[in-house]
Amino acid sequence: MASIYPFRAWRYNPSVVHLQDVVTQPYDKISPAMQEGYYQRSPYNLVRIILGLPELFDAERGENVYSRAARDFKAWRRQGILVQEKTPASSPIRSASLSRVHPKSKSVADSSLSVNFTTTPTRSSFATSRPSPNRRAIG
């Protein structure tokens, strides 16, 4: 069984940015036109972290989309664009995905159920790769 630990999420600071200007679709759903639109909405749009654009002189500067994402993520935390939750938390979210539908009856022949964890289902957050020092196993 997997061990799941609560973590202190990073969230956009709503007193500094308008959430509608900084949130995006999941990166694998973003078209090039959407990516450009997100870039134009705000210099703090999440697309700059999850699906950055290459820049003309990246090679000469020793940069790339990943180094810029790391730099921006660090700067946004330092500037208060992103703030970290005071306490670790996790909440289960259930989502079902149908893997096959019988073509004649249109009934589900096989389905799978996954459980994803997030800090709060109604707020945007970032997961960190480091577990909280106060971690406790759930389950």
C-alpha positions as CSV (number, residue, x, y, z in Angstrom):
1,M,0.0,0.0,0.0
2,A,1.2,3.5,-0.8
3,S,2.1,5.9,2.0
4,I,0.6,9.3,1.5
5,Y,1.8,12.3,3.4
6,P,0.3,15.7,3.8
7,F,2.4,18.6,2.6
8,R,2.5,22.4,2.9
9,A,1.2,23.5,-0.5
10,W,2.3,26.6,-2.4
11,R,-0.6,28.8,-3.4
12,Y,-0.9,32.0,-5.4
13,N,-1.3,35.0,-3.1
14,P,-4.7,36.5,-4.1
15,S,-3.8,39.9,-2.6
16,V,-0.9,40.1,-5.2
17,V,-2.3,38.4,-8.4
18,H,-5.8,37.8,-9.9
19,L,-6.3,34.0,-10.0
20,Q,-8.0,34.1,-13.4
21,D,-4.8,35.6,-14.8
22,V,-2.4,32.9,-13.5
23,V,-4.2,29.5,-13.6
24,T,-4.1,27.3,-16.7
25,Q,-5.4,24.1,-18.1
26,P,-3.3,21.0,-17.4
27,Y,-0.1,21.2,-19.5
28,D,-1.0,18.3,-21.8
29,K,-4.2,20.2,-22.8
30,I,-2.6,23.5,-23.6
31,S,-2.4,24.2,-27.4
32,P,0.3,26.6,-28.7
33,A,-2.3,29.3,-29.1
34,M,-3.4,28.8,-25.4
35,Q,0.2,28.9,-24.3
36,E,0.8,32.2,-26.0
37,G,-2.5,33.6,-24.4
38,Y,-1.4,32.5,-21.0
39,Y,2.0,34.1,-21.4
40,Q,0.3,37.4,-22.3
41,R,-2.1,37.3,-19.3
42,S,0.5,37.6,-16.6
43,P,4.2,37.4,-16.0
44,Y,3.2,35.0,-13.1
45,N,1.0,32.6,-15.1
46,L,1.6,29.0,-14.2
47,V,2.3,28.2,-17.9
48,R,5.7,29.7,-17.4
49,I,6.5,26.9,-14.9
50,I,4.7,23.9,-16.4
51,L,5.1,24.6,-20.1
52,G,7.6,27.4,-20.8
53,L,8.5,28.7,-24.2
54,P,12.1,28.5,-25.5
55,E,13.7,31.9,-26.0
56,L,15.9,33.0,-28.8
57,F,19.3,33.2,-27.0
58,D,18.8,30.3,-24.5
59,A,21.9,28.5,-25.6
60,E,24.2,31.6,-25.4
61,R,22.9,32.4,-21.9
62,G,23.1,28.8,-20.7
63,E,19.3,28.8,-20.1
64,N,16.3,26.7,-21.1
65,V,12.7,26.3,-20.3
66,Y,13.5,24.2,-17.2
67,S,16.1,26.6,-15.7
68,R,13.8,29.5,-16.2
69,A,10.9,27.6,-14.5
70,A,13.2,26.9,-11.5
71,R,14.3,30.6,-11.4
72,D,10.7,31.9,-11.7
73,F,9.4,29.5,-9.1
74,K,12.1,30.6,-6.6
75,A,11.5,34.3,-7.4
76,W,7.8,34.0,-7.1
77,R,8.2,32.5,-3.6
78,R,10.7,35.2,-2.6
79,Q,8.4,38.0,-3.9
80,G,5.3,36.7,-2.2
81,I,3.5,35.8,-5.4
82,L,3.3,32.3,-4.0
83,V,2.8,31.7,-0.3
84,Q,3.1,28.4,1.5
85,E,0.4,27.0,3.7
86,K,1.1,27.1,7.4
87,T,0.1,23.4,8.1
88,P,0.4,20.2,6.1
89,A,-2.8,18.8,4.7
90,S,-4.3,16.4,2.2
91,S,-7.7,15.6,0.9
92,P,-8.8,12.7,-1.3
93,I,-10.5,13.4,-4.6
94,R,-12.1,10.5,-6.4
95,S,-12.1,10.3,-10.2
96,A,-13.3,7.5,-12.4
97,S,-11.9,6.8,-15.8
98,L,-13.6,4.4,-18.3
99,S,-11.1,2.2,-20.0
100,R,-13.5,0.4,-22.3
101,V,-17.1,0.7,-23.4
102,H,-18.9,-2.2,-25.1
103,P,-19.6,-0.9,-28.7
104,K,-23.1,-2.5,-29.0
105,S,-24.6,-1.9,-25.6
106,K,-22.5,1.1,-24.7
107,S,-22.1,-0.3,-21.2
108,V,-18.9,-0.2,-19.3
109,A,-16.9,-3.4,-19.9
110,D,-14.0,-2.5,-17.7
111,S,-13.4,0.6,-15.6
112,S,-10.7,1.7,-13.2
113,L,-10.9,4.1,-10.3
114,S,-8.1,6.3,-9.1
115,V,-7.8,8.4,-6.0
116,N,-5.8,11.6,-6.3
117,F,-4.7,13.7,-3.3
118,T,-4.5,17.4,-3.1
119,T,-4.5,19.8,-0.2
120,T,-7.9,21.3,-0.8
121,P,-10.0,20.6,-3.9
122,T,-11.2,24.1,-4.4
123,R,-7.9,26.0,-4.4
124,S,-4.9,26.0,-6.7
125,S,-1.8,24.5,-5.2
126,F,1.6,23.2,-6.1
127,A,3.0,20.0,-4.8
128,T,6.6,19.9,-3.6
129,S,8.9,17.0,-4.1
130,R,10.1,17.2,-0.5
131,P,7.8,15.6,2.2
132,S,6.9,17.7,5.2
133,P,9.1,17.1,8.3
134,N,5.8,16.6,10.2
135,R,4.7,13.8,7.9
136,R,2.3,11.1,8.9
137,A,1.2,8.1,6.9
138,I,-2.4,8.0,5.8
139,G,-4.1,4.7,5.3
